[in-house]
Amino acid sequence: MAFELLKTTNTNRSHGRPWLGFLKRFHHDEFVSLSRSRRGIQRLFREVRTFESKLASKSESSIRSLAEDILAKGAQEGASRSLCVNWAGLIAETISRSHGFRLHDVQVQAMIAGAGGAIVEMQTGEGKTVVTGATAAMKLLTSQSVHVGTTNTYLAARDLEDMAATFELLGVSYGLLPEESNESATRRAYRNQVVYGPGYQYGFDYLRDQMNLRKDRQSSLGVSLANRIRGRDPFQNLVQSGSHNVALIDEADSVMIDEAMTPLIISVPGSAHEDPTPYLLAKKFTAEYVEGNEYTLKMPEKKLELTDKASEQAHEAVAKHRTLKLARPWRIYLTNAIRAKQLFTRNVDYVVVDEEVQIVDQYTGRILPDRTWQDGLHQAVEAEENVAIKPGRESTTQITRQRYLQMYDELAGLTGTAASVAKEFNAVYGCRVTEIPTNRPCIRRIDRTRFFADLDSKLEAIAVDVLQRHAKGQPVLVGTKTIEESLQIRDKLVAKGLAPTLLNGIQDEEEADIISCAGQLGAITIATNMAGRGTDIKPDAKALESGGLHVVGVSPNSSRRIDRQLVGRAARQGQPGSAQFFAAATDQLFEDNNRGLQKSIAKRARSNGESSDFTNELAKLQAGIESGNFKQRQNMILRDRWMDTVREAIEKD
């Protein structure tokens, strides 16, 4: 898919004059065109700084009046290059006044790139929060509203609070999507020019709007007309007002690439009378009859199928229970029971809290107490854990994050790791990736990955390394893939007489406070990969003298980008810092994807359990997995497009 010029929604401002809409796009595209190249960004940057310098002596009322004039002119005539430059300069000056500091040159350049519709790669600690807010304000010159999507509610509230004074000085209205489901409050939030909220909530609000419209269409003609006469037009009651002008996505690669095919699902409680007996019977049957050779498992997609022999035995077993009430085919009960036992691991895929099974997000390591697996899988895990089996939920409507984001007229985003998936951003979303240099040269030291034969020797080596660094006062952040890993390394460190801080679960203000202290002299913090993302770790002066923050990766991830995200926590803003990964032959990465490499690592281990250097082999493995994931996502896109074609054909008939 070739890159397309950014689309703008100007129909409401053209007053029936098509040529005016074209002129607006033409003017705006001049700015966009320059923002596509490093040389063009530098050219625009110099112009922005020149205009910004002229505003220092202006009063706040003059600044607000100028902002009003620029936005009005943009709405009436379109955003010419000079108007975009002036607006950017005004935003920069406003931030100087509201925040008490002047934007770094690289931050202004990032704002320009984002305003041009790019996915901006900006390293951790370089000020993405203020750049995101500035970019959102920039987008208002050509759009009526901007939806800023963060990774969670806490960050949305924190980031909006940080930018509120800037928006007020610019005369820009802003709102925060409420955490609790409140239709009127949500509708009010969407009426603002800039809206902040967790990225997934926009999709859920869209689905709820679609459900309400569907209910209206299913009403009788008389009821529908009566509702409209009473002023109950369903379109007027949409919380989103149907507007999808601009989406500005934080952690863009995680949301738009890694979680692209993750469905946003609205479900309702299933039958309260669903019999839990089939789940318990399936668990009993698989324990008694299904051995390892009675099913086939395809990795890494974890596709499971029973053999003919197992299927025959299963149906003979269920035939004896004539009164058994099944909510789905018996085969699905069985495969779910096997998956629950063989493929799902406590403290990795889920946790048990207060006798309830709660899912752990595999991308973030966060606990998701309000989500459940579909098609009886959640109940199978509950049966495996011997907790109360609750009725399942039935999906009423759903949409993938990718398909929802593609509804927006314009997309842009920021992340610390985008360059390696630039091709996919362009192919799927029509977005280019622009890399922004750091404000100060990065002096991070990355030590080579150490390989071990087994988990225990790896954990022992990590504990010894942390102990040595702690002895000289160097702060250490230990990044884990799972909650189980967090508990394992914590126990090792405690056995060495250390007292680490453990972070898992849901991000809130307390977690942000803890992670912000991870850079203090002698601090040892254990956190899942995404814990504390968006929060700066600022080593104190003595910690910097001890080498700055050191990051330990307990296991390499399947994606090199996620490894880079963890490494990026150290040595921010030109400070000293270091990072190192550890790997064991028993790691799930090798178990699922390359048994040959797994055997080689174990075979070449010395008496202390440490093996030879397999860095190149690991990089090749990760690249292969990333390539496979890309192809899988592309196939899903093609399938969705084919289903759209079929659906349209059916509707026409």
VEXLO-232960 format. One record per residue (C-alpha): y, z, x. Coordinates in steps of 0.25 Angstrom, whole numbers, plus 5000, padded with zeros to 4 digits. Last residue first. Layout:
<atoms>
YZX;...
</atoms>
This chain:
<atoms>
496549924885;497849944894;497450094895;496050054901;496649954911;497650064915;496550164917;495750064925;496950024934;497250174936;495750204940;495850094951;497150154956;496450294957;495250234964;496150164974;496850294977;495550374978;495050264988;496350284996;496150434996;494750425002;495250325012;496250425017;495150535017;494250455026;495450425035;495750575036;494250605039;494150505050;495450555056;494950695056;493650655063;494350575073;495250695076;494050785077;493350685087;494550685096;494650835096;493250855099;493450945112;492151015116;491551135109;491851285108;490651375104;490751475115;489451415121;490051275122;490051175110;489751035112;488651025101;489551095091;490650995092;489650875093;488850925080;490150935072;490550795077;489250735072;489450815058;490750745056;491450755042;491050875034;490550975045;491550925055;492750965046;491951085040;492051145054;490651185060;490951105073;492151195074;493651165076;494851235082;496251175081;497451215090;498951235088;500251265096;501651315095;502951305102;504151275093;504751145091;505051155076;503551195073;502551235084;501451275075;501251245060;501051095063;499651125068;499251155054;499851025048;499250945060;497850995056;498150945042;498550815047;497250805055;496450805042;495050855042;495650985047;495351055060;494851195059;495451335063;496751265066;497551365075;499051355075;499851425086;501251465083;502251485095;501751495110;501951645112;503451625114;503551555101;502851685095;503951775102;505051685095;504451695081;503551585076;504051515064;502951465054;503651385044;503051385030;502751245023;501251275025;500951415024;499451405022;499151255022;498051255033;497451395029;498051505036;497751615047;499051675054;499051755067;500451805071;500651855085;502151825086;502551765072;502251625069;501351655057;502551725050;502851605041;501451605037;501551745031;502851715024;502351585018;501051655014;501851765006;502751655000;501551584994;500451494998;499051514991;497851544999;497651585013;498451655024;497751755034;498651835044;497851865056;497552005062;496851995075;495752085081;494851975085;493952005073;495251975064;495351845071;493951805067;494051855053;495351775051;494651645057;493551655046;494551695035;495451575037;494251485039;493751525025;495151495019;495051355024;495651255034;496251365043;497551375051;497751485061;499151515064;499351585077;500651665082;500651675098;500751825102;500051815115;498851895110;498851805097;498651685105;497351745111;496851795098;497151665091;496251595102;495151695101;495151685086;495151535087;493951535097;493151625088;493451545076;492851425083;491651495088;491351545074;491551405068;490551335076;490451235088;491951235092;493051135094;494451165100;495551075095;496551045107;497851125108;499051075100;500351125107;501651115098;502951075105;503550995094;504950935098;506050985089;506450925075;505150865073;505050715071;504950655057;503750565054;503950475042;502750435033;502950325023;502650335009;502050235000;501250334993;499750294995;499850195007;501050255014;500650395013;499250345017;499750275030;500650395034;499350485034;499450525049;500950535048;501050635037;500850775043;502050875043;502350835028;503450785020;503550695008;504050575000;503750504987;504550414978;504350364964;503250474961;501950434954;501250424967;501350574969;500450594956;499450494961;499350564975;499250704969;498050664960;498150664945;497450754935;497350774920;496550864911;495550924921;494551024915;494451164920;493151234923;492751364916;492651484925;491351524933;491551664937;491151694952;489851674958;490451584970;489451474968;489751474953;491251474955;491051354964;490351284953;491451324943;492451254952;491551134953;491451114938;492150984937;493451024944;493851124955;494851234951;496351254954;497151374950;496851464962;497151364972;496951434986;497651364997;496951295009;497951185009;497051055008;495751115004;496451194992;495651324990;495051334976;494951464969;493551524964;493851654956;493151784958;494451854962;494751744973;493551654977;494051554987;493851404987;493651284996;493651355009;493551505006;492251484998;491651345002;491351224993;490351124998;488951184997;488951284986;490151234977;489651084980;488251114976;488651184963;489651064960;488550964962;487651044952;488651064941;488950914943;487550874941;487450954928;488450864922;489750934916;490051044906;488551084905;488051184895;486651234899;485751254886;484651164892;484551234905;483151184910;483751044911;484751104921;483651114931;483050984929;484350914930;484650984944;483250954949;483550804946;484950814953;484350874965;483250774967;484250654964;485150714975;486450784971;487750724975;488950794983;490250724987;490850814998;491950715001;491750745016;490550725015;489550675006;488550775001;487150744995;486350834987;484950894987;484850895002;485551025004;484751094993;484951094978;483851174971;484151324971;485551334975;485951214967;485251254955;485951394955;487351334957;487051234946;486551344936;487851434939;488751314936;487951274924;488051424919;489551424919;489651374904;490951314900;491451394888;492951394893;492851244893;493851184903;495151244907;496251134908;496551054920;497750984927;497250914940;498050874952;497050784959;496950794974;496950644979;498250654987;497950794993;497750745007;498750635006;499950664997;499950814997;499450845011;500250725017;501450765009;501550915014;502850915005;502950804995;504250744989;504050674976;505150584971;505350524957;504250564948;504950594935;504150604922;504950714917;504150814926;503950924915;503750814905;504350864892;505250744890;504050654890;503350734880;504450714870;504550834862;505850814855;505350844841;505350694838;504550674851;503550784846;503450724832;503150584838;502050634847;501450714835;501450594826;500850504836;499750594838;499650664852;498850614863;500050544869;500750684869;499550754875;499550644886;501050674889;500750824891;499650794900;500550694908;501550804910;500550904914;500050804925;501450784930;501650934931;500250944939;500750834949;502050904951;501351034953;500450974965;501650954974;502151104973;503551104968;504951064971;505850984961;507150914965;507950844955;507650954944;507050924931;505650954936;505951104938;506451114923;505051044919;504351144927;505051264921;504751214907;503351184910;503051314916;501751314925;501951424935;502451374949;503751314944;504151184949;505451204957;506751144954;507951074960;509251014956;510150944967;511550984968;511550964983;511951104986;510851154976;509751064982;510151124996;510051264991;508751244984;508051184997;507351315002;507051364988;506451234985;505551244998;505051384994;504751354980;504051224983;503351294995;502851404985;502351304975;501451234984;501251104993;502651054990;503150944981;504550904980;504850824967;506150744968;506950704956;507950594952;507750504963;508550424973;509550524979;508650634974;507750594986;508650654996;508550794989;507050794990;507150755005;508050875008;507150965001;505950905009;506750915022;507051065019;505651095018;505151005029;505851085039;505251045053;504251155053;503051065051;503250925055;503850825047;503150695042;503950645031;503250565020;504350455017;505150425005;506550395011;507050525007;505850585016;506350505028;507750545026;507350695024;506450685037;507650635045;508550745040;507450845044;507250775058;508750795061;508650945058;509350985045;510551075047;510351225044;510951325035;509951295023;510951265012;512051205020;511251125030;510351075018;511651025011;512050945024;510650885025;510750845010;512050785011;511650705023;510450655015;511350615003;512250545012;511150465019;510550435005;511950385000;512050295013;510750235011;511050204996;510450294985;510650224972;511850194964;511850294952;510850394956;511250394971;512750404968;512450524959;511650594970;512750564980;513850614971;513050744968;512750774983;514250754986;514650854976;513650954981;514150934995;515650944991;515351074983;514651124996;515851095004;515850985014;516151015029;514750985034;514650855025;515050745035;513950785045;512850755034;513350615033;513150585048;511850665048;511350575037;511750445044;511050485056;509750515048;509850385042;509750315055;508650405060;507850385048;508050235050;507550235064;506350325060;505950225049;505750235034;507050305031;507850175033;507050105022;507250225013;508750225015;508850075012;507850105000;508850194993;509850074992;508849974987;508250074978;509650104972;509949954971;508649934964;508950034953;510349984952;509749844950;508949894938;510149934930;509650014918;510350144921;509850144935;509750294936;508550314928;507850204934;508050254948;506650304952;506550264966;505350194973;505250194988;504950064995;503450044995;502550055007;501349965006;500050005000;
</atoms>
